[in-house]
Amino acid sequence: MAIKITDECINCGACEIKCPNKAIYEGGKEWSFSYGTSDSQFKKNNGQIVGSFDLQKPNSDSVYYIVTEKCTECVGFHDEPQCISVCPIDCCIPDENFKETEEELKEKKQTIQIR
């Protein structure tokens, strides 16, 4: 499953730096799929097709957030999610709403073509 950041976040930014998928953003900042990919379109969890460079609305305005469509729980990079390992207050937790198998996470990593 993807990871989420709770409202207890102190906005230290430690997680953003460690994310190999560039799936973590500061609160209030727009995001796109464009990092590390050559694909021109992506299908979001809600079924919407978006361009890889299209800016998306922030998932949070106040704390760092993780884009579920880009989170692979660090599968293929590390043995454990790096955001969880570096968070000083344990506010990076599994997101029960987005459960994925290890195989699905590996496929997602290939889809977003992180280099």
MDAnalysis code that builds the backbone (N, CA, C; Angstrom):
import MDAnalysis as mda
import numpy as np

u = mda.Universe.empty(345, n_residues=115, atom_resindex=np.repeat(np.arange(115), 3), trajectory=True)
u.add_TopologyAttr("name", ["N", "CA", "C"] * 115)
u.add_TopologyAttr("resid", np.arange(1, 116))
u.add_TopologyAttr("resname", ["MET", "ALA", "ILE", "LYS", "ILE", "THR", "ASP", "GLU", "CYS", "ILE", "ASN", "CYS", "GLY", "ALA", "CYS", "GLU", "ILE", "LYS", "CYS", "PRO", "ASN", "LYS", "ALA", "ILE", "TYR", "GLU", "GLY", "GLY", "LYS", "GLU", "TRP", "SER", "PHE", "SER", "TYR", "GLY", "THR", "SER", "ASP", "SER", "GLN", "PHE", "LYS", "LYS", "ASN", "ASN", "GLY", "GLN", "ILE", "VAL", "GLY", "SER", "PHE", "ASP", "LEU", "GLN", "LYS", "PRO", "ASN", "SER", "ASP", "SER", "VAL", "TYR", "TYR", "ILE", "VAL", "THR", "GLU", "LYS", "CYS", "THR", "GLU", "CYS", "VAL", "GLY", "PHE", "HIS", "ASP", "GLU", "PRO", "GLN", "CYS", "ILE", "SER", "VAL", "CYS", "PRO", "ILE", "ASP", "CYS", "CYS", "ILE", "PRO", "ASP", "GLU", "ASN", "PHE", "LYS", "GLU", "THR", "GLU", "GLU", "GLU", "LEU", "LYS", "GLU", "LYS", "LYS", "GLN", "THR", "ILE", "GLN", "ILE", "ARG"])
u.atoms.positions = np.array([
    [0.836, -1.185, 0.000],
    [0.000, 0.000, 0.000],
    [0.871, 1.235, 0.000],
    [0.328, 2.301, -0.417],
    [1.060, 3.563, -0.424],
    [1.230, 4.054, 1.014],
    [2.050, 5.052, 1.161],
    [2.290, 5.669, 2.457],
    [1.576, 7.020, 2.458],
    [1.136, 7.460, 3.621],
    [0.552, 8.797, 3.737],
    [1.220, 9.524, 4.893],
    [1.085, 10.830, 4.889],
    [1.631, 11.673, 5.942],
    [0.458, 12.246, 6.719],
    [0.495, 12.094, 8.028],
    [-0.614, 12.558, 8.861],
    [-0.485, 14.055, 9.162],
    [-1.542, 14.612, 9.709],
    [-1.573, 16.039, 10.053],
    [-0.607, 16.407, 11.170],
    [-0.012, 15.409, 11.805],
    [0.974, 15.681, 12.861],
    [2.325, 16.108, 12.297],
    [2.471, 16.081, 10.980],
    [3.723, 16.445, 10.304],
    [4.212, 17.810, 10.803],
    [5.527, 17.897, 11.066],
    [6.122, 19.157, 11.523],
    [6.815, 19.899, 10.369],
    [6.629, 19.414, 9.137],
    [7.172, 20.051, 7.933],
    [8.692, 20.170, 7.942],
    [9.369, 19.122, 8.411],
    [10.832, 19.157, 8.439],
    [11.442, 18.875, 7.069],
    [10.714, 18.168, 6.199],
    [11.203, 17.891, 4.854],
    [12.142, 16.714, 4.728],
    [12.422, 16.007, 5.804],
    [13.348, 14.872, 5.744],
    [12.864, 13.799, 4.777],
    [11.575, 13.586, 4.720],
    [11.004, 12.554, 3.860],
    [11.141, 12.903, 2.379],
    [10.927, 14.159, 2.033],
    [10.971, 14.588, 0.634],
    [12.333, 14.290, 0.016],
    [13.369, 14.561, 0.736],
    [14.733, 14.368, 0.255],
    [15.027, 12.897, -0.003],
    [14.488, 12.016, 0.818],
    [14.782, 10.596, 0.735],
    [13.943, 9.820, -0.278],
    [12.875, 10.408, -0.794],
    [11.956, 9.684, -1.680],
    [12.573, 9.462, -3.063],
    [12.819, 8.198, -3.449],
    [13.427, 7.935, -4.757],
    [12.466, 8.164, -5.923],
    [11.170, 8.251, -5.651],
    [10.169, 8.449, -6.697],
    [9.755, 9.900, -6.866],
    [10.292, 10.781, -6.053],
    [9.857, 12.185, -6.047],
    [8.334, 12.245, -5.901],
    [7.819, 11.477, -4.939],
    [6.377, 11.389, -4.691],
    [5.938, 12.245, -3.511],
    [6.867, 12.910, -2.855],
    [6.551, 13.699, -1.664],
    [6.748, 15.183, -1.976],
    [5.741, 15.966, -1.579],
    [5.749, 17.399, -1.871],
    [5.397, 18.209, -0.635],
    [5.931, 19.401, -0.591],
    [5.612, 20.335, 0.492],
    [4.153, 20.774, 0.365],
    [3.501, 20.937, 1.488],
    [2.111, 21.374, 1.490],
    [1.908, 22.625, 0.659],
    [0.849, 22.623, -0.146],
    [0.530, 23.768, -0.976],
    [1.211, 23.787, -2.330],
    [2.179, 22.887, -2.564],
    [2.888, 22.878, -3.845],
    [2.215, 21.928, -4.825],
    [2.090, 22.388, -6.076],
    [1.554, 21.549, -7.130],
    [2.580, 20.477, -7.492],
    [2.117, 19.423, -8.165],
    [3.001, 18.327, -8.549],
    [2.648, 17.852, -9.956],
    [3.551, 17.051, -10.543],
    [3.282, 16.439, -11.845],
    [3.944, 15.067, -11.880],
    [3.574, 14.284, -12.882],
    [4.176, 12.963, -13.065],
    [5.510, 13.038, -13.791],
    [5.896, 14.184, -14.263],
    [6.981, 14.328, -15.220],
    [8.343, 13.856, -14.741],
    [8.616, 13.874, -13.467],
    [9.953, 13.478, -13.021],
    [10.249, 12.039, -13.412],
    [11.337, 11.824, -14.150],
    [11.841, 10.495, -14.427],
    [11.055, 9.675, -15.424],
    [10.228, 10.273, -16.234],
    [9.435, 9.477, -17.157],
    [9.500, 10.021, -18.568],
    [9.256, 9.141, -19.512],
    [9.136, 9.571, -20.904],
    [7.697, 9.422, -21.376],
    [6.827, 8.866, -20.535],
    [5.424, 8.728, -20.891],
    [4.767, 10.098, -20.956],
    [3.840, 10.261, -21.885],
    [3.188, 11.557, -22.035],
    [1.894, 11.665, -21.245],
    [1.312, 10.516, -20.847],
    [0.062, 10.532, -20.094],
    [0.075, 9.491, -18.988],
    [-0.708, 9.774, -17.948],
    [-0.867, 8.842, -16.838],
    [-2.324, 8.763, -16.450],
    [-2.701, 7.632, -15.892],
    [-4.051, 7.453, -15.380],
    [-3.990, 7.537, -13.864],
    [-4.673, 8.534, -13.320],
    [-4.707, 8.723, -11.873],
    [-5.618, 7.680, -11.232],
    [-5.535, 7.557, -9.914],
    [-6.349, 6.581, -9.193],
    [-7.844, 6.777, -9.429],
    [-8.262, 7.998, -9.706],
    [-9.682, 8.274, -9.932],
    [-10.095, 8.020, -11.381],
    [-9.169, 7.520, -12.203],
    [-9.457, 7.201, -13.593],
    [-9.161, 8.322, -14.567],
    [-8.908, 9.514, -14.077],
    [-8.633, 10.665, -14.924],
    [-7.294, 10.490, -15.640],
    [-7.266, 10.764, -16.943],
    [-6.029, 10.737, -17.719],
    [-5.458, 12.147, -17.717],
    [-4.178, 12.267, -17.349],
    [-3.524, 13.577, -17.299],
    [-2.199, 13.512, -18.042],
    [-1.765, 14.649, -18.539],
    [-0.459, 14.741, -19.171],
    [0.635, 14.690, -18.122],
    [1.766, 14.131, -18.466],
    [2.831, 13.961, -17.478],
    [3.379, 15.284, -16.954],
    [3.245, 16.361, -17.734],
    [3.732, 17.664, -17.284],
    [2.623, 18.555, -16.744],
    [1.371, 18.074, -16.783],
    [0.252, 18.855, -16.258],
    [0.384, 19.006, -14.753],
    [0.301, 20.224, -14.261],
    [0.382, 20.455, -12.823],
    [-0.924, 20.021, -12.160],
    [-0.772, 19.301, -11.057],
    [-1.898, 18.787, -10.291],
    [-2.028, 19.580, -8.994],
    [-3.243, 19.665, -8.499],
    [-3.488, 20.387, -7.250],
    [-2.823, 19.657, -6.079],
    [-2.363, 20.419, -5.107],
    [-1.752, 19.804, -3.917],
    [-2.759, 18.932, -3.172],
    [-2.272, 17.854, -2.598],
    [-3.121, 16.984, -1.779],
    [-3.315, 17.549, -0.380],
    [-2.482, 18.500, -0.002],
    [-2.574, 19.156, 1.302],
    [-2.050, 20.571, 1.151],
    [-2.630, 21.480, 1.869],
    [-2.143, 22.857, 1.855],
    [-1.257, 23.175, 3.050],
    [-1.275, 22.311, 4.061],
    [-0.592, 22.659, 5.308],
    [0.622, 21.791, 5.656],
    [0.631, 20.533, 5.231],
    [1.748, 19.640, 5.571],
    [2.233, 18.926, 4.317],
    [3.430, 18.367, 4.403],
    [3.945, 17.557, 3.299],
    [2.939, 16.461, 2.985],
    [2.936, 16.021, 1.730],
    [2.015, 14.964, 1.327],
    [2.690, 14.037, 0.319],
    [2.144, 12.837, 0.203],
    [2.660, 11.828, -0.714],
    [1.631, 11.602, -1.812],
    [2.070, 11.632, -3.058],
    [1.199, 11.342, -4.197],
    [1.126, 9.824, -4.351],
    [-0.037, 9.278, -4.073],
    [-0.249, 7.830, -4.091],
    [0.150, 7.207, -5.421],
    [-0.175, 7.861, -6.510],
    [0.128, 7.316, -7.835],
    [1.630, 7.191, -8.102],
    [2.445, 7.879, -7.327],
    [3.890, 7.829, -7.523],
    [4.613, 7.027, -6.435],
    [3.921, 6.704, -5.356],
    [4.549, 5.997, -4.228],
    [4.638, 4.501, -4.500],
    [5.847, 3.969, -4.400],
    [6.063, 2.529, -4.547],
    [6.559, 1.911, -3.244],
    [6.438, 2.637, -2.154],
    [6.953, 2.191, -0.848],
    [8.437, 1.862, -0.918],
    [9.127, 2.478, -1.864],
    [10.558, 2.289, -2.108],
    [10.914, 0.888, -2.623],
    [9.901, 0.111, -3.037],
    [10.152, -1.205, -3.616],
    [11.028, -1.023, -4.853],
    [12.071, -1.834, -4.937],
    [13.012, -1.725, -6.048],
    [14.161, -0.772, -5.776],
    [14.073, -0.052, -4.682],
    [15.129, 0.875, -4.283],
    [15.737, 0.509, -2.931],
    [14.864, 0.278, -1.945],
    [15.302, 0.041, -0.568],
    [14.472, -1.084, 0.052],
    [14.931, -1.584, 1.183],
    [14.220, -2.655, 1.883],
    [13.008, -2.166, 2.652],
    [12.937, -0.870, 2.889],
    [11.805, -0.296, 3.617],
    [11.536, 1.119, 3.098],
    [10.320, 1.607, 3.280],
    [10.023, 2.978, 2.859],
    [10.917, 3.977, 3.587],
    [11.626, 4.780, 2.821],
    [12.572, 5.725, 3.406],
    [11.893, 6.839, 4.187],
    [10.711, 7.248, 3.773],
    [10.008, 8.309, 4.509],
    [9.704, 7.862, 5.937],
    [9.318, 6.606, 6.082],
    [9.022, 6.075, 7.416],
    [10.291, 6.028, 8.258],
    [11.402, 5.606, 7.639],
    [12.644, 5.439, 8.405],
    [13.257, 6.762, 8.854],
    [13.017, 7.862, 8.124],
    [13.640, 9.138, 8.494],
    [12.715, 10.087, 9.252],
    [11.417, 9.804, 9.303],
    [10.483, 10.726, 9.949],
    [10.743, 10.785, 11.458],
    [11.042, 11.966, 11.989],
    [11.365, 12.077, 13.409],
    [10.154, 11.938, 14.338],
    [8.948, 12.046, 13.801],
    [7.776, 11.948, 14.683],
    [6.794, 10.849, 14.254],
    [7.231, 9.979, 13.366],
    [6.426, 8.828, 12.932],
    [5.077, 9.213, 12.338],
    [5.053, 10.249, 11.496],
    [3.785, 10.636, 10.867],
    [3.656, 10.088, 9.450],
    [4.647, 9.363, 8.954],
    [4.547, 8.661, 7.673],
    [4.100, 7.239, 7.995],
    [2.885, 6.925, 7.555],
    [2.285, 5.634, 7.909],
    [1.650, 4.993, 6.673],
    [1.445, 3.663, 6.705],
    [0.761, 3.010, 5.581],
    [-0.638, 3.587, 5.386],
    [-1.014, 3.772, 4.131],
    [-2.336, 4.291, 3.784],
    [-3.258, 3.113, 3.492],
    [-4.128, 2.810, 4.422],
    [-5.036, 1.667, 4.311],
    [-5.972, 1.767, 3.112],
    [-6.152, 2.949, 2.553],
    [-7.050, 3.130, 1.416],
    [-6.419, 2.734, 0.082],
    [-5.095, 2.507, 0.062],
    [-4.403, 2.187, -1.182],
    [-3.474, 1.001, -0.977],
    [-4.061, -0.192, -0.959],
    [-3.286, -1.413, -0.776],
    [-2.826, -1.945, -2.121],
    [-1.536, -2.250, -2.211],
    [-0.953, -2.801, -3.426],
    [0.007, -3.915, -3.045],
    [0.082, -4.937, -3.882],
    [1.021, -6.022, -3.645],
    [2.425, -5.574, -4.043],
    [3.408, -6.346, -3.650],
    [4.783, -6.020, -4.034],
    [4.925, -6.053, -5.549],
    [4.251, -6.999, -6.190],
    [4.304, -7.083, -7.648],
    [3.691, -5.833, -8.302],
    [2.573, -5.364, -7.764],
    [1.944, -4.146, -8.279],
    [2.854, -2.938, -8.091],
    [3.555, -2.882, -6.964],
    [4.472, -1.774, -6.709],
    [5.655, -1.810, -7.675],
    [6.147, -3.018, -7.981],
    [7.236, -3.152, -8.954],
    [6.774, -2.705, -10.335],
    [5.549, -3.070, -10.705],
    [5.000, -2.651, -11.997],
    [4.831, -1.132, -12.049],
    [4.385, -0.562, -10.929],
    [4.220, 0.901, -10.867],
    [5.577, 1.576, -11.063],
    [6.603, 1.044, -10.432],
    [7.949, 1.605, -10.570],
    [8.356, 1.600, -12.049],
    [8.069, 0.526, -12.764],
    [8.402, 0.445, -14.183],
    [7.559, 1.448, -14.996],
    [6.304, 1.625, -14.594],
    [5.409, 2.531, -15.317],
    [5.873, 3.961, -15.231],
    [6.332, 4.368, -14.032],
    [6.776, 5.752, -13.906],
    [8.254, 5.906, -14.310],
    [8.879, 4.790, -14.660],
    [10.219, 4.774, -15.233],
    [11.221, 5.642, -14.489],
    [11.303, 5.445, -13.209],
    [12.294, 6.193, -12.432],
    [13.684, 5.755, -12.861],
    [14.532, 6.716, -13.098],
    [15.907, 6.417, -13.536],
    [16.852, 6.603, -12.380],
])
